[in-house]
Amino acid sequence: MSIYRLAQTSTSTTSGNAAADVATPTASGVKPRLMEYGLFLGAATASTFSLRRTSALGTRTTPTALVPEDPDDITLTGTTLVDQAVAFSAEPTEVTAKLASIGLPATIGVGVIWTFPRGIKIAAQLSICAIHDATNAASHHHNVVCDI
C-alpha cells in the first residue's frame, strides 16, 4: 500500500468558504482513501471548521500533488493525480452533511487530527474540503492518503 501526504497553509478566513481540500481532479477511476486530516490555527482567532464532501470541485488555484512517503512509489500525476488546494477562485460546492467538525479556541497552534481507520474514499473529480463554518483564522492543513 502506497501512502502519500502533503501539508500547506491556507490564508482563507471567509465563513462558508473552503480553507483547503484534497481531491482527485481527473476522471481516472482511482479512488484513494483519506486516512488522516489535520488542521491547526495559524492565528489567535476562535474558529469553527468542518470536513465535508463536495458535489463540484470549483476552480482550485495552484493545487499541489501529494508526496509519496516512499521515494520508490509513483509520483502522482495524470490519471493517478491526488492533490490539495488552499485557494479557490470559484468555491467548491460542499454537501450539507459534515464528516467531522470542531470549534477551536483563540490560540495559535491549537488544532485537531481526524483519523479514519478504514479511510474515506475520495470520488473521482471530487474532493473532501475543510470548510470555515464561522469566522476563522488562517490555518495549517495536512492530509494522508493511501490506496492510489
C-alpha positions in Angstrom: 0.0 0.0 0.0 1.4 3.4 -1.0 1.0 6.3 1.3 1.0 10.0 0.2 0.8 13.2 2.2 1.0 17.0 2.0 1.0 19.9 4.4 0.1 23.5 3.3 -1.1 26.8 4.9 -4.3 28.5 3.9 -4.8 32.2 4.3 -8.6 31.9 3.6 -10.7 33.2 6.5 -14.2 33.7 5.0 -17.1 32.0 6.7 -18.8 29.4 4.4 -15.7 29.1 2.2 -13.3 26.3 1.8 -10.0 26.6 3.6 -8.4 23.6 1.8 -9.3 20.4 0.0 -7.8 17.1 -1.0 -9.1 16.0 -4.4 -8.9 13.5 -7.3 -9.3 16.0 -10.2 -9.2 13.5 -13.0 -11.8 11.0 -14.2 -9.4 8.1 -13.8 -11.5 5.7 -11.7 -8.8 6.0 -9.0 -10.4 6.1 -5.6 -7.8 7.0 -2.9 -8.7 6.8 0.8 -8.3 9.8 3.1 -6.7 8.2 6.2 -5.9 11.4 8.2 -6.7 15.1 8.1 -5.0 17.6 10.3 -6.0 21.3 10.9 -4.2 23.8 13.1 -4.7 27.5 13.7 -2.2 30.0 12.4 -3.6 33.0 14.3 -5.3 33.5 17.7 -8.9 33.6 16.4 -11.7 31.4 17.7 -12.6 29.2 14.8 -15.1 26.6 13.7 -14.3 24.2 10.8 -16.0 21.1 9.3 -14.8 18.4 7.0 -17.2 17.8 4.1 -17.5 16.1 0.7 -18.1 18.2 -2.4 -20.5 17.8 -5.2 -18.4 20.0 -7.5 -14.7 21.0 -7.3 -15.0 24.7 -8.1 -11.9 26.4 -9.5 -8.8 25.5 -7.5 -5.8 27.8 -7.5 -2.4 26.1 -7.8 -3.2 22.7 -6.4 -0.2 20.7 -5.3 0.3 17.0 -5.8 0.6 14.8 -2.7 4.1 13.5 -2.0 4.9 9.8 -1.6 6.3 8.7 1.8 8.4 6.1 0.0 10.5 7.7 -2.8 10.2 4.4 -4.8 6.4 4.9 -5.1 5.0 6.6 -8.2 4.7 10.4 -8.4 1.1 11.4 -8.5 0.3 12.9 -11.9 -2.2 12.5 -14.8 -4.7 9.7 -14.2 -3.3 9.0 -10.7 -3.3 12.6 -9.5 -4.4 13.3 -6.0 -3.7 16.9 -4.9 -4.5 19.6 -2.3 -5.5 23.2 -2.9 -5.6 26.0 -0.3 -7.1 28.8 -2.5 -10.1 28.9 -4.9 -11.1 31.4 -7.5 -14.6 29.8 -7.6 -15.7 28.0 -4.4 -16.3 24.2 -4.4 -19.8 23.1 -3.8 -19.8 21.3 -0.5 -22.6 19.0 0.7 -24.5 19.9 3.8 -23.7 16.8 5.9 -20.4 17.1 7.9 -18.0 14.2 8.2 -16.4 15.9 11.2 -16.4 19.3 12.8 -14.6 21.2 15.6 -14.7 24.5 17.4 -11.3 25.8 18.4 -10.3 28.4 21.0 -8.4 31.6 20.1 -4.9 30.0 20.5 -2.2 29.8 17.8 -1.3 26.2 17.1 -4.4 24.6 18.6 -6.0 22.0 16.2 -7.2 18.6 15.5 -6.1 15.4 13.7 -9.0 13.5 12.4 -8.2 9.8 11.6 -10.3 7.4 9.6 -9.1 3.8 10.2 -10.7 2.4 7.1 -10.2 5.5 5.0 -12.8 7.7 3.4 -12.9 7.3 -0.4 -12.4 10.4 -2.4 -14.6 10.1 -5.6 -13.1 10.9 -9.0 -13.3 14.6 -9.9 -14.4 15.5 -6.4 -12.8 16.4 -3.1 -13.1 16.5 0.7 -12.9 20.0 2.0 -12.1 21.8 5.3 -14.9 24.4 5.4 -14.9 27.6 7.5 -18.2 27.3 9.5 -17.7 30.6 11.3 -15.2 33.5 11.4 -11.8 31.8 11.3 -8.1 32.3 11.4 -5.5 31.3 8.8 -4.9 27.6 9.2 -2.4 24.9 8.5 -3.7 21.7 6.8 -2.2 18.2 6.3 -3.6 15.0 4.9 -2.6 11.4 4.5 -4.0 9.3 1.6 -3.5 5.7 0.6 -4.7 3.1 -1.9 -3.9 5.0 -5.1 
